[in-house]
Amino acid sequence: MRGDSYLALDISLISDNQAEAGVIATLVYHPEFILHTDYLRPSYFYNVENGCIYWAIQELYKNGVETIDAINITNMLNSNKAVKKKIEEYNLTDMQEFISMSQFACRHTLEEYKLLVNNVVTMSFKRDLNKVVLEVQSACFNSDSDLNKLNSLVNTKINKLTEQYITSNEIELFGSRVDDLWKEICSRRTEDGVYGIPSKYERLNEYFTYEPGELVLLKARMKKGKSAFFMNEAIHKIKNGVPTLFFDTEMQDRLFYERMLANLTGIEVKRIKNGRYSHEEGQKLEKTNEWIKKQPFVHIYTPQTTDEEIYAIHKILKYKMGLEFSIFDYIKSNILSSSENYNALGARCDFLKNNIAGELNIAMLAGAQLNRANQVADSDKLERYVSASMLWRDKTTEELAKDTLDCGNFALTVDLNRMGEQMGEDEYIDFKFDGNRMRIEQAKQHDSSSNPFEK
């Protein structure tokens, strides 16, 4: 089919006159049915006169008028200048004759009426989709349209269209949804009673787990093991059969792979790079490589990316491998203006929470970098959208001395939690971070009991 052949299509073929007439006729006798299909809009009718009459009935019923006759409809149509102009343009049918004929097309059950409405909405969607197709087709023949522009155009237009045509069924009592909701709750439990996707770290699971639709934020200073924490969580999920994506703005595939091998084998990154490992360790590396090849895991390195690209990648992997857990390392902006930078960071966090975690039903863990004052730029804007927020840091000299070496060298605080128990400001979980092997393990927990003799 040639690129311009769509233009030859008769748009009237994408309409259903009988369904439109049936909807209007039914509402003449059963105006209360309109409450069950509030998603139907006057603009969805192909025949303008049907759209005008539908609007009039809708307005009459809103104003408490339940008698739908020729006089009431005509008066309502004439009350709006824009509608009246449409009537004059299209030479509206004689209203009394239309009312008289309605008895033959009327449907007397809600189910039949809703079938007609759904057909009208579907036809309208097809017509609008056809317009989008033509617009995209035109862009395809435009030499100035590159891949990013086309991708953005398609996503923007399609998303806007689908959002417009989201139809809701009649409002139900909450009790009618209880059975399905309870099944969903039960399906999120693991065999050992953990709800959602558990963390590698048992103490962290006491506060929250990674649940589909939720976004967890990890905050840390640069070069303090933020990516190592993410890697440890990713490998834990892979080992437990959870399809995982690591969206990386920092490490190329080779750098990530070297560190991943160190974590899995216990061989230092330096020795993996220079080849100074034993024969047995070499066999271990080969075995690990074979294991990695079979895992449902994707690592993508992209220093700068758009929301459209992020969404497309997640949606493809959701379909391709049943993606359940996604790590985004990390949320940042290259905008120099402080106010614009804060807005960009907040917008990206909002996007990850609602469009990725929420819309695609994926559990998500993302990172944000602390500044020298141990703050994230406009952190309120980021934490507005997250389900839980964690602060990852190395321990102070005083904490190391007080906790002893068995309690590790790093600390993690859950400083915001909308999914469970709150952690006190002075509380933290103890960790051992071995940067040479990229391993982070939960350490012996320090004694948090207070000393009455301390000042």
DAPENOR-V27120 format. One record per pair of residues at least 12 apart in sequence whose ideal C-beta (glycine too) atoms are under 7 Angstrom apart, sorted by the first residue. I is the first residue (numbers start at 1). J is the second residue. Records with the same first field share a line. If there is no record, write none. Layout:
I->J ; J
This chain:
3->137 ; 141
6->133 ; 134 ; 137
11->127
14->123 ; 126 ; 127 ; 130
15->46 ; 123
16->119 ; 120 ; 123
17->47
19->116 ; 119 ; 120
20->45 ; 46 ; 47 ; 50 ; 120
21->50 ; 105
22->105 ; 107 ; 116
23->116 ; 117 ; 120
24->50 ; 53 ; 54
25->102 ; 105 ; 106
26->106 ; 107 ; 113
27->57 ; 68
28->68 ; 99 ; 102 ; 106
29->102 ; 106
31->57 ; 61 ; 66 ; 68
33->110 ; 113
34->57 ; 58 ; 61
36->110 ; 114 ; 170
37->114 ; 117
39->121 ; 167 ; 168
40->117 ; 120 ; 121
42->54 ; 55
44->120 ; 121 ; 124
45->120
46->123
48->86 ; 90
49->90 ; 92 ; 93
52->77 ; 83 ; 86 ; 87 ; 92
53->73
55->83
56->73 ; 76 ; 77
57->73
59->76
60->72 ; 76
69->99
70->95 ; 96 ; 99
73->95
74->95
121->165 ; 167
125->165
128->161
129->161
132->157 ; 158 ; 161
135->157
136->153 ; 154
139->153
148->306
151->308 ; 312
152->308
155->308 ; 311
188->211
194->209
195->209
196->209 ; 210 ; 211 ; 363
197->209 ; 210 ; 237 ; 242 ; 324 ; 325 ; 363
199->233
200->232 ; 233 ; 236
201->442
202->442
203->429 ; 442 ; 445
204->429
206->421
207->414 ; 417 ; 420 ; 421 ; 423
208->388 ; 417 ; 419 ; 420
210->325 ; 363 ; 365
211->363 ; 419
212->361 ; 362 ; 363
213->357 ; 358 ; 361
214->357 ; 363 ; 387 ; 419
215->352 ; 353 ; 357 ; 364 ; 366 ; 385 ; 386 ; 387
216->365 ; 386 ; 387 ; 388
217->366 ; 368 ; 382 ; 383 ; 386 ; 389 ; 390
218->365 ; 367 ; 390 ; 392
219->368 ; 370 ; 376 ; 389 ; 390 ; 391 ; 392
220->369 ; 370 ; 392 ; 393
221->370 ; 374
222->369
224->392 ; 393 ; 394
225->392 ; 410 ; 433 ; 435 ; 440
226->330 ; 367 ; 392
227->250 ; 251 ; 329
228->433 ; 435 ; 438 ; 440
229->392 ; 440
230->246 ; 327 ; 329 ; 365 ; 367
231->259 ; 260 ; 263 ; 438
232->263 ; 439 ; 440
233->327 ; 365
234->246 ; 327
235->260 ; 263 ; 264
237->325
238->295 ; 297
242->324 ; 325
243->296 ; 321 ; 322 ; 323 ; 324
244->296 ; 297 ; 325
245->298 ; 317 ; 323 ; 326 ; 327
246->299 ; 327 ; 329
247->300 ; 310 ; 326 ; 327 ; 328 ; 329
248->299 ; 300 ; 301 ; 329
249->302 ; 303 ; 329 ; 330 ; 332
250->329
251->301
252->301
253->299 ; 301
256->299
258->272 ; 273
259->438
261->285 ; 288
262->437 ; 438
263->437 ; 438 ; 439
264->288
265->284 ; 285 ; 288
266->437
267->281
268->436 ; 437
269->436 ; 438
296->321
298->317
300->313
304->334
307->351
310->356
311->355 ; 356
314->326 ; 356 ; 360 ; 362
315->360
318->360 ; 362
323->362
324->362 ; 363
325->363
326->356 ; 362 ; 364
327->365
328->352 ; 364 ; 366 ; 367
329->367
330->366 ; 367 ; 368 ; 369
331->345 ; 348 ; 349 ; 366 ; 367 ; 368
332->369
333->345
341->377
342->377 ; 378 ; 381
345->377 ; 378 ; 381 ; 382
346->378 ; 381 ; 382
349->382 ; 385 ; 386
350->385
352->364 ; 366
353->385 ; 386
368->382
383->416
387->418 ; 419
388->414 ; 416 ; 417 ; 418 ; 419
389->415 ; 416
390->412 ; 413 ; 414
391->412 ; 413 ; 415
392->412
393->410 ; 411
394->409 ; 410
395->409 ; 410 ; 411
399->411
403->430 ; 446
406->443 ; 444
407->430 ; 443 ; 444 ; 445 ; 446
408->430 ; 431 ; 432 ; 443
409->432 ; 433
410->431 ; 433
411->428 ; 429 ; 430 ; 431
412->428 ; 429 ; 431
413->427 ; 428
427->448
430->443 ; 444 ; 445 ; 446
431->443
